[in-house]
Amino acid sequence: MPGEVECPQCHHTFEPGAVRPVDPGVIRWLTEELTWSGQEPTERTYASYLYSAGDTPVSRQRVVQDLAHLGVPEIRDADGTCFLVRK
């Protein structure tokens, strides 16, 4: 589409101004250490990320935003519990 830009890391296309780099630690964790599909509680998933991030973790909010950017959205069930969904 005209006017869209391509993310240099994942090659998704977005409206101008919507692209920001995904944290490299989140990409590494998602591709190298995270092996699941389906729904996982966000808190458990973030705890796993923190364990692997070492001295430079990013916030829970940033992890959720980066994962959504990479195709792993967060949903909330009827009880208000947040889950990340990976296909």
N, C-alpha and C positions, 0 to 999 in steps of 0.2 A: 504494500500500500504506500502511496506517496506520503511523505511527511513522517514516516516511521523510521526509527533507527534500530540498529542491531546491536545486541549486547556482545561485546568482544569475548566474553568468557563462555557463555552458554548458547549464543547465537539466536536466542529468542528475539522477536522484534517488539518494540514498544513505541508509544508516543514520545516525541521529544521531551526531555526533562524527566522522564520516568525511570531512566536507566541509571543505576549506580552499581559499582562493583560489588560482587558477592565476596564476603570474607573468605580468604583462601583456606583458613582453618575449618570453616563450615563445609566447604567443598571437599577437602581431604577427608574429614570425618564421615560425610555422607557417602563418598565413593569407596573409601578404604575400610572403614570400621563398622559402618552401620549396615547390617544385613537383615532386613525385615521387610515385610509387605503387609498391607492391611492397616489397621488402626493401632496406634500406640499412644498411651497418655503423654501429653506434652511434657509434663513434669519429669517423668521417667526418662524420656528421650533427652531432655535438656541436662539432666543429671549425668547421663552417659556422655554427652558432648563435653560437659565440664571436666569429667574424669580424663578425657583424652586431650583436652585443649592445652594443658600445661599452664604456663605462666601468663598467657595472653588470651583468655576467653573473652567472648563478646557477650552482651546481655541476652537474656531469654528472648526479649522482643526482637533483637537483631537476628537471632537464630531462626525464629519463626518467620520473619520477613524474608530472610535469605532462602529458607526452605520453600516458602511459597513461590518465590521467584524461580526456583529450580523445579517446580512442579509437585511439591509436597505440601498441600494446603493444611491449615489447621481448621478443625470444625469443633463445635460445642454441642454436647448432647443436651437432652431435656433437663438433666440435673445440673447443668452448667459446667461439667467436666470437659476440659479441652483435650482433643486428640489430634495427632498428626496422621494424615492418610497418605500412604505410599502404595502405588500400584506396581 
